[in-house]
C-alpha cells in the first residue's frame, strides 16, 4: 500500500544494489525527482516542459524510477496539491517518500564509489541552484517568507558513535514535522532541509611541547534564527 504523501513508515532502507544506485544517479532522473519533490505530482508532459525534454524521454525515466521504487502513479483527485492529478486519461506521478540510506563509504567498492560520487555531485549542484534561484526570484521587496532561511554553522567534537546518534536524532526531528497532505495547513510551503556534517581535516604536523594545548570546548555555533 502506498504511503500518504509527506509521510514515511520510519524504517530506513539501505540502497546497496549497484543497479539501483546507477538508476538514481542519472542526471535527468535526479531533475525529475527534484521537480516532483518541490512541486508535487506531475505528468510526463509537465515534466517535459519544465525540464526541456520530450515526453518520450520523461515517460521512460519515470518508468525506470518507478521500477526501483522512487516514484509511483497517483490515483488521487489532485485536490490536495491543486494539480488535478488523476483527471481524464493523464497519468500523474508522485515521488515516494522514504528514509533511504546509502552504504557507508568504507563498505563501497570502487565502482559503487564512482556512482556515489556522481550522485553526490548532482545532488549538491541541484541544491545550490535551487538556493540561488530563490534569491534571484525573491525580488527587491521582502515577501511573507523573506525570513525563511534558518542558517547555522557550527563545530562540535564527537566520537563516531556520537555522530551517528546525532544524525538519527536529526532524522527523528524531521519526521516529527512530516504529515499527510490532508493534515497540512493551507498556508504551509514545501521547505527543503539539508544536513551536511563532515570531520575537519586531520592536522598535518604533530604538536610540539611548546604548542598551545588544544581547546576542550568549541565556540558556540553561528546561527541565524
ZAKOL-986315 format. One record per residue: residue number from 0; residue in one letter; x, y, z of N, C-alpha, C in turn. Coordinates in nm, 2 decimals, padded with zeros to 4 digits. Example, Ala and Ser with C-alpha at 12.3 -4.5 7.8 and 13.67 -1.06 7.14 Angstrom:
# ZAKOL-986315
ATOM:pos:code:n_px:n_py:n_pz:ca_px:ca_py:ca_pz:c_px:c_py:c_pz
ATOM:0:A:01.32:-00.57:00.78:01.23:-00.45:00.78:01.32:-00.33:00.78 .
ATOM:1:S:01.28:-00.22:00.71:01.37:-00.11:00.71:01.29:00.00:00.79 .
***
This chain:
# ZAKOL-986315
ATOM:pos:code:n_px:n_py:n_pz:ca_px:ca_py:ca_pz:c_px:c_py:c_pz
ATOM:0:X:00.09:-00.12:00.00:00.00:00.00:00.00:00.09:00.12:00.00 .
ATOM:1:X:00.05:00.22:-00.08:00.13:00.34:-00.09:00.11:00.43:00.03 .
ATOM:2:X:00.22:00.49:00.07:00.21:00.58:00.19:00.15:00.72:00.15 .
ATOM:3:X:00.09:00.78:00.24:00.04:00.92:00.22:00.16:01.01:00.18 .
ATOM:4:X:00.14:01.10:00.09:00.25:01.20:00.06:00.29:01.27:00.18 .
ATOM:5:X:00.43:01.28:00.20:00.48:01.35:00.32:00.50:01.27:00.44 .
ATOM:6:X:00.47:01.14:00.43:00.49:01.05:00.54:00.59:00.94:00.51 .
ATOM:7:X:00.64:00.88:00.61:00.73:00.77:00.60:00.69:00.66:00.70 .
ATOM:8:X:00.73:00.54:00.67:00.70:00.43:00.77:00.80:00.42:00.88 .
ATOM:9:X:00.90:00.51:00.88:01.00:00.51:00.98:01.11:00.40:00.97 .
ATOM:10:X:01.10:00.31:00.87:01.20:00.21:00.86:01.31:00.25:00.76 .
ATOM:11:X:01.43:00.27:00.80:01.54:00.30:00.70:01.56:00.19:00.59 .
ATOM:12:X:01.58:00.23:00.47:01.61:00.14:00.36:01.75:00.17:00.30 .
ATOM:13:X:01.84:00.07:00.31:01.97:00.10:00.25:01.97:00.06:00.11 .
ATOM:14:X:02.02:00.15:00.02:02.03:00.13:-00.12:02.17:00.08:-00.15 .
ATOM:15:X:02.19:-00.04:-00.15:02.32:-00.10:-00.17:02.33:-00.17:-00.31 .
ATOM:16:X:02.22:-00.19:-00.38:02.23:-00.25:-00.51:02.28:-00.15:-00.61 .
ATOM:17:X:02.39:-00.19:-00.68:02.45:-00.10:-00.77:02.36:-00.06:-00.89 .
ATOM:18:X:02.27:-00.15:-00.93:02.18:-00.12:-01.04:02.08:-00.01:-00.99 .
ATOM:19:X:02.04:-00.01:-00.87:01.95:00.09:-00.81:02.03:00.23:-00.81 .
ATOM:20:X:02.15:00.22:-00.76:02.23:00.35:-00.75:02.25:00.41:-00.89 .
ATOM:21:X:02.28:00.32:-00.98:02.31:00.37:-01.12:02.18:00.44:-01.18 .
ATOM:22:X:02.07:00.37:-01.15:01.94:00.42:-01.20:01.91:00.56:-01.13 .
ATOM:23:X:01.95:00.58:-01.01:01.92:00.70:-00.94:02.02:00.81:-00.98 .
ATOM:24:X:02.14:00.77:-01.02:02.24:00.87:-01.05:02.23:00.93:-01.19 .
ATOM:25:X:02.13:00.90:-01.26:02.11:00.95:-01.39:02.07:01.10:-01.38 .
ATOM:26:X:02.13:01.19:-01.45:02.11:01.34:-01.42:01.96:01.37:-01.45 .
ATOM:27:X:01.90:01.33:-01.55:01.76:01.37:-01.58:01.67:01.31:-01.47 .
ATOM:28:X:01.69:01.20:-01.43:01.61:01.14:-01.32:01.62:01.22:-01.19 .
ATOM:29:X:01.74:01.26:-01.16:01.76:01.35:-01.05:01.68:01.48:-01.06 .
ATOM:30:X:01.68:01.54:-01.18:01.60:01.66:-01.20:01.45:01.63:-01.19 .
ATOM:31:X:01.41:01.52:-01.24:01.26:01.49:-01.23:01.22:01.46:-01.09 .
ATOM:32:X:01.30:01.39:-01.01:01.27:01.36:-00.87:01.27:01.49:-00.79 .
ATOM:33:X:01.36:01.58:-00.82:01.36:01.71:-00.75:01.24:01.79:-00.79 .
ATOM:34:X:01.19:01.79:-00.91:01.07:01.86:-00.95:00.95:01.80:-00.88 .
ATOM:35:X:00.94:01.67:-00.87:00.83:01.61:-00.81:00.83:01.64:-00.66 .
ATOM:36:X:00.95:01.64:-00.60:00.96:01.67:-00.46:00.92:01.82:-00.42 .
ATOM:37:X:00.97:01.91:-00.51:00.94:02.05:-00.48:00.80:02.09:-00.52 .
ATOM:38:X:00.75:02.05:-00.63:00.63:02.10:-00.69:00.51:02.00:-00.68 .
ATOM:39:X:00.54:01.88:-00.63:00.43:01.78:-00.62:00.40:01.70:-00.75 .
ATOM:40:X:00.30:01.62:-00.75:00.27:01.53:-00.86:00.26:01.61:-01.00 .
ATOM:41:X:00.31:01.53:-01.10:00.31:01.59:-01.24:00.29:01.48:-01.34 .
ATOM:42:X:00.26:01.52:-01.46:00.25:01.43:-01.57:00.39:01.43:-01.64 .
ATOM:43:X:00.41:01.33:-01.73:00.53:01.33:-01.81:00.54:01.46:-01.90 .
ATOM:44:X:00.42:01.51:-01.95:00.42:01.63:-02.03:00.46:01.75:-01.95 .
ATOM:45:X:00.41:01.76:-01.82:00.45:01.87:-01.73:00.60:01.87:-01.71 .
ATOM:46:X:00.66:01.75:-01.68:00.80:01.74:-01.66:00.88:01.77:-01.78 .
ATOM:47:X:00.83:01.73:-01.90:00.90:01.76:-02.02:00.91:01.91:-02.05 .
ATOM:48:X:00.80:01.98:-02.02:00.80:02.13:-02.04:00.89:02.19:-01.94 .
ATOM:49:X:00.89:02.15:-01.82:00.97:02.21:-01.71:01.12:02.19:-01.73 .
ATOM:50:X:01.15:02.07:-01.78:01.30:02.03:-01.79:01.35:02.04:-01.93 .
ATOM:51:X:01.27:02.09:-02.03:01.31:02.10:-02.17:01.35:01.96:-02.23 .
ATOM:52:X:01.26:01.86:-02.21:01.27:01.73:-02.26:01.15:01.70:-02.35 .
ATOM:53:X:01.16:01.58:-02.41:01.04:01.53:-02.48:00.97:01.43:-02.40 .
ATOM:54:X:00.84:01.42:-02.42:00.76:01.33:-02.33:00.80:01.19:-02.34 .
ATOM:55:X:00.86:01.14:-02.45:00.91:01.01:-02.46:01.02:00.98:-02.36 .
ATOM:56:X:01.11:01.08:-02.34:01.22:01.07:-02.25:01.17:01.07:-02.11 .
ATOM:57:X:01.08:01.16:-02.08:01.03:01.17:-01.94:00.95:01.05:-01.90 .
ATOM:58:X:00.87:00.99:-02.00:00.80:00.87:-01.97:00.89:00.76:-01.94 .
ATOM:59:X:01.00:00.75:-02.02:01.09:00.64:-01.99:01.16:00.65:-01.86 .
ATOM:60:X:01.21:00.77:-01.82:01.27:00.79:-01.70:01.18:00.77:-01.58 .
ATOM:61:X:01.05:00.81:-01.59:00.95:00.78:-01.49:00.93:00.63:-01.47 .
ATOM:62:X:00.93:00.56:-01.58:00.91:00.41:-01.56:01.03:00.35:-01.49 .
ATOM:63:X:01.15:00.40:-01.52:01.27:00.35:-01.46:01.27:00.38:-01.31 .
ATOM:64:X:01.23:00.50:-01.28:01.22:00.54:-01.14:01.12:00.46:-01.06 .
ATOM:65:X:01.01:00.44:-01.13:00.90:00.36:-01.07:00.95:00.21:-01.05 .
ATOM:66:X:01.02:00.16:-01.14:01.08:00.03:-01.13:01.16:00.00:-01.00 .
ATOM:67:X:01.23:00.11:-00.96:01.31:00.09:-00.84:01.25:00.16:-00.72 .
ATOM:68:X:01.12:00.20:-00.73:01.05:00.24:-00.61:01.07:00.38:-00.57 .
ATOM:69:X:01.11:00.47:-00.66:01.13:00.61:-00.63:01.01:00.70:-00.66 .
ATOM:70:X:00.93:00.66:-00.76:00.80:00.73:-00.79:00.69:00.63:-00.82 .
ATOM:71:X:00.57:00.67:-00.82:00.46:00.59:-00.85:00.35:00.67:-00.91 .
ATOM:72:X:00.26:00.61:-00.98:00.14:00.67:-01.03:00.05:00.71:-00.91 .
ATOM:73:X:-00.01:00.82:-00.92:-00.10:00.86:-00.81:-00.25:00.86:-00.86 .
ATOM:74:X:-00.34:00.81:-00.78:-00.48:00.79:-00.83:-00.57:00.89:-00.75 .
ATOM:75:X:-00.51:00.98:-00.68:-00.59:01.08:-00.61:-00.65:01.18:-00.70 .
ATOM:76:X:-00.74:01.26:-00.65:-00.81:01.36:-00.74:-00.73:01.48:-00.76 .
ATOM:77:X:-00.62:01.50:-00.68:-00.53:01.61:-00.70:-00.58:01.74:-00.63 .
ATOM:78:X:-00.69:01.73:-00.55:-00.74:01.84:-00.48:-00.64:01.89:-00.37 .
ATOM:79:X:-00.57:01.79:-00.32:-00.48:01.83:-00.21:-00.36:01.91:-00.26 .
ATOM:80:X:-00.32:01.89:-00.38:-00.20:01.96:-00.43:-00.24:02.07:-00.53 .
ATOM:81:X:-00.36:02.07:-00.58:-00.40:02.17:-00.68:-00.36:02.13:-00.82 .
ATOM:82:X:-00.31:02.01:-00.84:-00.26:01.97:-00.97:-00.36:01.91:-01.06 .
ATOM:83:X:-00.47:01.86:-01.01:-00.57:01.80:-01.09:-00.53:01.65:-01.12 .
ATOM:84:X:-00.45:01.59:-01.04:-00.40:01.46:-01.06:-00.51:01.36:-01.07 .
ATOM:85:X:-00.50:01.27:-01.17:-00.60:01.16:-01.18:-00.71:01.20:-01.27 .
ATOM:86:X:-00.72:01.32:-01.33:-00.83:01.35:-01.41:-00.81:01.31:-01.56 .
ATOM:87:X:-00.91:01.27:-01.62:-00.91:01.22:-01.76:-00.82:01.10:-01.78 .
ATOM:88:X:-00.74:01.10:-01.89:-00.66:00.99:-01.92:-00.51:01.02:-01.89 .
ATOM:89:X:-00.48:01.13:-01.83:-00.35:01.17:-01.80:-00.29:01.08:-01.69 .
ATOM:90:X:-00.17:01.04:-01.70:-00.10:00.97:-01.59:-00.02:01.06:-01.51 .
ATOM:91:X:-00.06:01.07:-01.38:00.02:01.16:-01.29:00.11:01.08:-01.20 .
ATOM:92:X:00.22:01.13:-01.17:00.32:01.06:-01.09:00.36:01.15:-00.97 .
ATOM:93:X:00.40:01.08:-00.86:00.45:01.15:-00.74:00.57:01.08:-00.69 .
ATOM:94:X:00.66:01.15:-00.62:00.77:01.09:-00.56:00.73:01.01:-00.43 .
ATOM:95:X:00.79:00.90:-00.41:00.75:00.82:-00.30:00.84:00.85:-00.18 .
ATOM:96:X:00.79:00.90:-00.07:00.87:00.94:00.05:00.93:00.82:00.11 .
ATOM:97:X:01.04:00.83:00.18:01.11:00.72:00.25:01.24:00.76:00.31 .
ATOM:98:X:01.28:00.69:00.41:01.41:00.71:00.47:01.51:00.62:00.40 .
ATOM:99:X:01.57:00.67:00.30:01.67:00.59:00.22:01.81:00.63:00.26 .
ATOM:100:X:01.89:00.52:00.28:02.03:00.54:00.32:02.12:00.48:00.22 .
ATOM:101:X:02.24:00.53:00.21:02.34:00.47:00.12:02.44:00.40:00.21 .
ATOM:102:X:02.51:00.30:00.15:02.61:00.22:00.23:02.72:00.31:00.27 .
ATOM:103:X:02.78:00.28:00.39:02.90:00.36:00.43:03.01:00.36:00.33 .
ATOM:104:X:03.08:00.46:00.31:03.19:00.47:00.21:03.29:00.36:00.23 .
ATOM:105:X:03.32:00.32:00.35:03.42:00.21:00.38:03.37:00.08:00.33 .
ATOM:106:X:03.24:00.06:00.31:03.19:-00.06:00.26:03.15:-00.06:00.11 .
ATOM:107:X:03.18:00.05:00.04:03.16:00.06:-00.10:03.28:00.01:-00.18 .
ATOM:108:X:03.25:-00.06:-00.29:03.37:-00.10:-00.38:03.40:00.02:-00.47 .
ATOM:109:X:03.50:00.00:-00.55:03.54:00.11:-00.64:03.43:00.16:-00.73 .
ATOM:110:X:03.36:00.07:-00.79:03.25:00.11:-00.88:03.14:00.18:-00.81 .
ATOM:111:X:03.10:00.13:-00.69:03.00:00.20:-00.62:03.04:00.34:-00.58 .
ATOM:112:X:03.17:00.36:-00.54:03.21:00.49:-00.50:03.21:00.59:-00.62 .
ATOM:113:X:03.24:00.54:-00.74:03.23:00.63:-00.85:03.08:00.67:-00.88 .
ATOM:114:X:02.99:00.58:-00.86:02.85:00.61:-00.88:02.80:00.71:-00.77 .
ATOM:115:X:02.84:00.68:-00.64:02.80:00.77:-00.53:02.86:00.91:-00.55 .
ATOM:116:X:02.98:00.91:-00.59:03.05:01.05:-00.61:02.97:01.13:-00.72 .
ATOM:117:X:02.92:01.06:-00.82:02.84:01.13:-00.92:02.71:01.17:-00.87 .
ATOM:118:X:02.64:01.08:-00.79:02.51:01.11:-00.73:02.53:01.23:-00.63 .
ATOM:119:X:02.63:01.23:-00.55:02.65:01.34:-00.46:02.68:01.47:-00.53 .
ATOM:120:X:02.75:01.47:-00.64:02.78:01.59:-00.72:02.65:01.65:-00.78 .
ATOM:121:X:02.57:01.56:-00.83:02.44:01.61:-00.89:02.35:01.67:-00.78 .
ATOM:122:X:02.35:01.60:-00.66:02.26:01.65:-00.55:02.31:01.79:-00.50 .
ATOM:123:X:02.44:01.80:-00.48:02.49:01.93:-00.42:02.47:02.04:-00.53 .
ATOM:124:X:02.49:02.01:-00.65:02.48:02.11:-00.76:02.33:02.16:-00.77 .
ATOM:125:X:02.24:02.06:-00.76:02.10:02.09:-00.76:02.05:02.18:-00.64 .
ATOM:126:X:02.10:02.14:-00.53:02.07:02.22:-00.41:02.12:02.37:-00.42 .
ATOM:127:X:02.24:02.38:-00.47:02.29:02.52:-00.48:02.21:02.60:-00.59 .
ATOM:128:X:02.18:02.53:-00.70:02.10:02.60:-00.80:01.96:02.64:-00.74 .
ATOM:129:X:01.90:02.56:-00.67:01.77:02.59:-00.61:01.78:02.71:-00.51 .
ATOM:130:X:01.89:02.71:-00.43:01.91:02.82:-00.34:01.93:02.95:-00.41 .
ATOM:131:X:02.01:02.95:-00.52:02.04:03.07:-00.59:01.92:03.12:-00.67 .
ATOM:132:X:01.84:03.02:-00.72:01.72:03.06:-00.79:01.62:03.13:-00.70 .
ATOM:133:X:01.61:03.09:-00.57:01.52:03.15:-00.48:01.57:03.30:-00.45 .
ATOM:134:X:01.70:03.32:-00.44:01.75:03.45:-00.42:01.72:03.54:-00.54 .
ATOM:135:X:01.74:03.48:-00.66:01.71:03.56:-00.79:01.57:03.60:-00.80 .
ATOM:136:X:01.48:03.51:-00.76:01.34:03.53:-00.78:01.27:03.61:-00.67 .
ATOM:137:X:01.35:03.63:-00.56:01.29:03.70:-00.44:01.24:03.84:-00.47 .
ATOM:138:X:01.31:03.91:-00.56:01.27:04.05:-00.59:01.32:04.15:-00.48 .
ATOM:139:X:01.31:04.27:-00.51:01.36:04.38:-00.42:01.27:04.39:-00.29 .
ATOM:140:X:01.14:04.36:-00.30:01.05:04.38:-00.19:01.04:04.25:-00.11 .
ATOM:141:X:01.07:04.25:00.02:01.06:04.13:00.10:00.91:04.08:00.11 .
ATOM:142:X:00.89:03.95:00.09:00.76:03.89:00.10:00.74:03.83:00.23 .
ATOM:143:X:00.63:03.76:00.24:00.59:03.69:00.37:00.70:03.59:00.42 .
ATOM:144:X:00.76:03.52:00.32:00.86:03.42:00.35:01.00:03.47:00.34 .
ATOM:145:X:01.02:03.60:00.35:01.15:03.65:00.32:01.26:03.61:00.43 .
ATOM:146:X:01.21:03.58:00.55:01.30:03.54:00.66:01.31:03.39:00.67 .
ATOM:147:X:01.26:03.32:00.57:01.26:03.17:00.58:01.39:03.11:00.54 .
ATOM:148:X:01.50:03.15:00.61:01.63:03.10:00.58:01.70:03.06:00.71 .
ATOM:149:X:01.65:02.97:00.79:01.73:02.93:00.91:01.87:02.88:00.86 .
ATOM:150:X:01.97:02.93:00.93:02.10:02.90:00.88:02.20:02.89:01.00 .
ATOM:151:X:02.28:02.79:01.00:02.37:02.76:01.11:02.50:02.71:01.07 .
ATOM:152:X:02.61:02.76:01.12:02.74:02.70:01.10:02.79:02.67:01.24 .
ATOM:153:X:02.83:02.54:01.27:02.87:02.51:01.40:02.99:02.41:01.40 .
ATOM:154:X:03.05:02.39:01.51:03.16:02.29:01.53:03.14:02.22:01.66 .
ATOM:155:X:03.14:02.09:01.66:03.12:02.01:01.78:03.23:01.90:01.77 .
ATOM:156:X:03.27:01.85:01.89:03.36:01.74:01.89:03.29:01.61:01.93 .
ATOM:157:X:03.29:01.51:01.84:03.21:01.39:01.86:03.30:01.27:01.83 .
ATOM:158:X:03.26:01.16:01.90:03.31:01.03:01.86:03.23:00.98:01.74 .
ATOM:159:X:03.27:00.88:01.67:03.20:00.83:01.56:03.06:00.78:01.60 .
ATOM:160:X:03.04:00.70:01.71:02.91:00.66:01.76:02.82:00.78:01.79 .
ATOM:161:X:02.88:00.89:01.85:02.80:01.01:01.88:02.75:01.08:01.75 .
ATOM:162:X:02.84:01.08:01.65:02.80:01.14:01.52:02.68:01.06:01.46 .
ATOM:163:X:02.68:00.93:01.47:02.57:00.85:01.42:02.44:00.88:01.50 .
ATOM:164:X:02.46:00.89:01.63:02.34:00.93:01.71:02.29:01.07:01.68 .
ATOM:165:X:02.38:01.16:01.66:02.34:01.30:01.62:02.25:01.29:01.49 .
ATOM:166:X:02.30:01.21:01.39:02.23:01.20:01.26:02.09:01.14:01.28 .
ATOM:167:X:02.08:01.04:01.36:01.95:00.97:01.38:01.85:01.07:01.45 .
ATOM:168:X:01.90:01.15:01.55:01.82:01.25:01.61:01.77:01.35:01.51 .
ATOM:169:X:01.85:01.39:01.42:01.81:01.48:01.32:01.70:01.43:01.23 .
ATOM:170:X:01.71:01.30:01.19:01.61:01.24:01.11:01.48:01.23:01.19 .
ATOM:171:X:01.49:01.19:01.32:01.37:01.19:01.40:01.30:01.32:01.41 .
ATOM:172:X:01.38:01.43:01.42:01.32:01.56:01.42:01.25:01.60:01.30 .
ATOM:173:X:01.31:01.56:01.18:01.24:01.59:01.05:01.10:01.51:01.05 .
ATOM:174:X:01.11:01.39:01.09:00.98:01.30:01.09:00.87:01.36:01.18 .
ATOM:175:X:00.91:01.43:01.29:00.81:01.48:01.38:00.73:01.59:01.31 .
ATOM:176:X:00.78:01.65:01.21:00.71:01.76:01.14:00.65:01.72:01.01 .
ATOM:177:X:00.67:01.59:00.97:00.61:01.55:00.84:00.46:01.50:00.87 .
ATOM:178:X:00.37:01.52:00.77:00.23:01.48:00.79:00.17:01.47:00.65 .
ATOM:179:X:00.06:01.40:00.65:-00.01:01.38:00.52:-00.06:01.52:00.47 .
ATOM:180:X:-00.08:01.52:00.34:-00.13:01.65:00.28:-00.27:01.69:00.34 .
ATOM:181:X:-00.35:01.60:00.38:-00.48:01.63:00.43:-00.47:01.70:00.57 .
ATOM:182:X:-00.36:01.68:00.64:-00.34:01.74:00.77:-00.25:01.87:00.76 .
ATOM:183:X:-00.21:01.91:00.64:-00.11:02.02:00.63:-00.19:02.15:00.61 .
ATOM:184:X:-00.16:02.25:00.69:-00.23:02.38:00.68:-00.22:02.44:00.54 .
ATOM:185:X:-00.32:02.52:00.50:-00.33:02.57:00.37:-00.21:02.67:00.34 .
ATOM:186:X:-00.16:02.74:00.45:-00.05:02.83:00.42:00.09:02.77:00.44 .
ATOM:187:X:00.10:02.64:00.44:00.23:02.58:00.45:00.29:02.57:00.32 .
ATOM:188:X:00.43:02.58:00.31:00.50:02.56:00.19:00.60:02.45:00.20 .
ATOM:189:X:00.64:02.39:00.09:00.75:02.29:00.10:00.88:02.36:00.14 .
ATOM:190:X:00.94:02.31:00.24:01.07:02.36:00.29:01.18:02.26:00.27 .
ATOM:191:X:01.28:02.29:00.20:01.39:02.20:00.17:01.49:02.20:00.29 .
ATOM:192:X:01.52:02.09:00.34:01.61:02.08:00.45:01.73:02.00:00.41 .
ATOM:193:X:01.85:02.04:00.45:01.97:01.97:00.41:02.06:01.96:00.54 .
ATOM:194:X:02.13:01.85:00.56:02.23:01.84:00.67:02.35:01.78:00.61 .
ATOM:195:X:02.46:01.86:00.63:02.59:01.81:00.58:02.69:01.82:00.70 .
ATOM:196:X:02.74:01.71:00.75:02.83:01.71:00.86:02.96:01.63:00.81 .
ATOM:197:X:03.07:01.68:00.84:03.19:01.61:00.80:03.31:01.64:00.89 .
ATOM:198:X:03.40:01.55:00.91:03.51:01.57:01.00:03.61:01.67:00.94 .
ATOM:199:X:03.66:01.76:01.03:03.76:01.85:00.99:03.89:01.78:00.94 .
ATOM:200:X:03.97:01.84:00.85:04.09:01.77:00.81:04.18:01.75:00.93 .
ATOM:201:X:04.25:01.63:00.92:04.34:01.60:01.03:04.46:01.69:01.02 .
ATOM:202:X:04.52:01.73:01.14:04.64:01.81:01.13:04.75:01.74:01.06 .
ATOM:203:X:04.83:01.82:00.99:04.94:01.76:00.91:05.07:01.75:00.99 .
ATOM:204:X:05.08:01.83:01.10:05.20:01.82:01.18:05.17:01.78:01.32 .
ATOM:205:X:05.25:01.70:01.38:05.24:01.67:01.52:05.27:01.79:01.61 .
ATOM:206:X:05.19:01.81:01.71:05.22:01.93:01.80:05.35:01.91:01.88 .
ATOM:207:X:05.42:02.02:01.90:05.55:02.01:01.97:05.52:02.05:02.12 .
ATOM:208:X:05.61:02.02:02.21:05.58:02.05:02.35:05.56:02.20:02.38 .
ATOM:209:X:05.60:02.29:02.29:05.58:02.43:02.31:05.45:02.48:02.25 .
ATOM:210:X:05.38:02.39:02.18:05.25:02.43:02.12:05.14:02.46:02.23 .
ATOM:211:X:05.05:02.54:02.20:04.94:02.56:02.29:04.85:02.44:02.29 .
ATOM:212:X:04.80:02.40:02.41:04.71:02.28:02.42:04.58:02.31:02.34 .
ATOM:213:X:04.53:02.20:02.29:04.40:02.21:02.21:04.29:02.25:02.31 .
ATOM:214:X:04.20:02.33:02.26:04.08:02.37:02.35:04.00:02.25:02.38 .
ATOM:215:X:03.94:02.24:02.50:03.85:02.14:02.53:03.70:02.16:02.49 .
ATOM:216:X:03.67:02.29:02.46:03.54:02.33:02.42:03.55:02.40:02.29 .
ATOM:217:X:03.45:02.38:02.20:03.45:02.46:02.08:03.36:02.58:02.09 .
ATOM:218:X:03.38:02.68:02.00:03.30:02.80:02.01:03.15:02.77:01.99 .
ATOM:219:X:03.07:02.86:02.03:02.92:02.84:02.00:02.90:02.86:01.85 .
ATOM:220:X:02.81:02.78:01.79:02.78:02.79:01.65:02.72:02.93:01.61 .
ATOM:221:X:02.76:02.97:01.49:02.70:03.08:01.44:02.56:03.04:01.39 .
ATOM:222:X:02.46:03.12:01.42:02.32:03.08:01.38:02.24:03.20:01.34 .
ATOM:223:X:02.15:03.18:01.25:02.05:03.29:01.21:01.92:03.23:01.24 .
ATOM:224:X:01.84:03.28:01.33:01.71:03.22:01.36:01.61:03.23:01.24 .
***
